Amino acid sequence: MLCENATMGAVQVQHYLARARDFLKAMELLKEDLIGFKCSSALLGIHGALSYCDALRMGLGSHRLSSDDHKTAAADLRKMLAARKFGNLQGVDRLSKLLTEKSEIAYAPRNVSEKSVLEIIQQARRFALWAEATGKQLKIEGWQDA
């Protein structure tokens, strides 16, 4: 049974990794036309980061997804990494910042500046690089195969 659960975990990791990479690719495509897709590009970057977070959390043994509560996703990831004595938590700080931007982009009654969107895109890229390296460094099952 343990082997079956481990395999299911790897499948979930691969699922959320694929989703994260898909969101980031779409973010990059839409970034080329910020006049038409400013908020969409930013939200895709944020959702890509959330999917990376889910891939990491599933790989570290969580059974909860970020969709359960976006506000606790970064804190949960921080706790899981700390339990593994993983010292590079820079990405978790970046994720926290991205999550604070999500409501502003999606729901604020004012226009979002191009500068803010470009910053979100840059932070999403950096988080993706950190998450990719972290998954490999921690040897999360399914990460290498995705």
N, C-alpha and C positions, 0 to 999 in steps of 0.2 A: 504493500500500500504506500509506503514511503516513496518508493521509486515513481509510482503513478502520480503522487502529489507533486514531486519535484518536476516531473515532466509537464504537468499542468502549469506549474509556476513558470517554466521556461516558455511555454506557449503564450501565457499572458504577457510576459516580458516582451516577447517578440511582437505581439499585437500592439502594445502601447508604444513600442519603439517605432514600428512602422507608421503608426498614426502621428507620432511626434515629427518624424522626418517628412511625412506628407504635409503637415501643417506648415513646417518651415519652408519647404519648397514652394508652396502656394504663397506664403508671405513674401518670398523673394520675387516671385512673378508679379504679384500685385504692387510691390514696391516700385516697380518701373512706371506706374501711373498713379502717383500719390494724389493727384488732383481728383481722380475718379474713385480711388480705393483706399483712401487714407486710413479710415477706421478699420476696414476689413483686414488690411495688412497688419496693423497693430494687434488686432484681436487674434489673428492666426498665429502670430508670434507668441502671444500669451498662452493660447491653448496648446501650442506646441510645447512650451515649457511645462505646462500642466501634464501633458502626456508623457514627457520625459520623467517628470516627478512620479507619475504612476508606475512607469516601467521600473524605476529604481526602487520604489516602495514595494511593489509586488516581488521584485527580485530579492529584497531584504526580508520578506516574510509577511508583509502587511496583507490584510484581506479587505482593506478599505480603499476606495478610490478618492481622488481629489474632488470628484463631483459630489461626494458626500458632504464636504464642507471645504470650499476653496480656502477659507481663512486659516484652517488648521493644517493644510497640506505641507507648507514649508516647516512648520514646527514639528510635525510628525516625522518628516524626512530628517530634520536636524537630530531628533532623538534617536532615530534608527542608526544614523551614521555615527553618532557619539557612542552608542552601544557597541559599535564595531571598532571604536577607537580611531575613526577616520578623521584626520585633522584638517583637511582642506574643505572648509565649510563656506568658502567664498560664493559658490554657486547657490547655496541656500539663501544667503543674503540677497543675491540677485533675484532669485525667485520671489522672495517676499516683496521686493520693490515692484516687480512685474505684477504681482497680484493686487497691489494697492492701485495700480494704474487701470486694472480691468474695469472696475465700476465707472471710473472717470470716462474711459473710452466708450463703453457700452451705454451708459445711462445719463451722463451729465447733460444738462440742457444747453451747454455752450459748445462752440466749435473747438476742436482740438487742433493745436498748431502742428505744422509740418515738422518743426523741430522736435516736439514731444514724440511724435510718431517715429521719427528717425532714431531717437534715443531708445525707444521701446524695441525697435527692430534690432539695434545694436546689442542691447542687453539680452534679447532672446537668442541671438547668435552666440553670444558669450556663454549663456547658460547651456545651450546645446553642446558646445565644445566641452564644457565642464562635465556635463552629464555623460557624454560619450566616454570621456576619459575615466570618469568615476566608475561607470558600469564595468569597463574593462579592468581597471585597477582592482576592483573588489571581486572580480571573476564571477560576476552574477550569471547564473545559468541562463542560457538563451541569448545573452548579449552578443557573444562572438558569432553566433549563427544567424543573427538578424541582418 
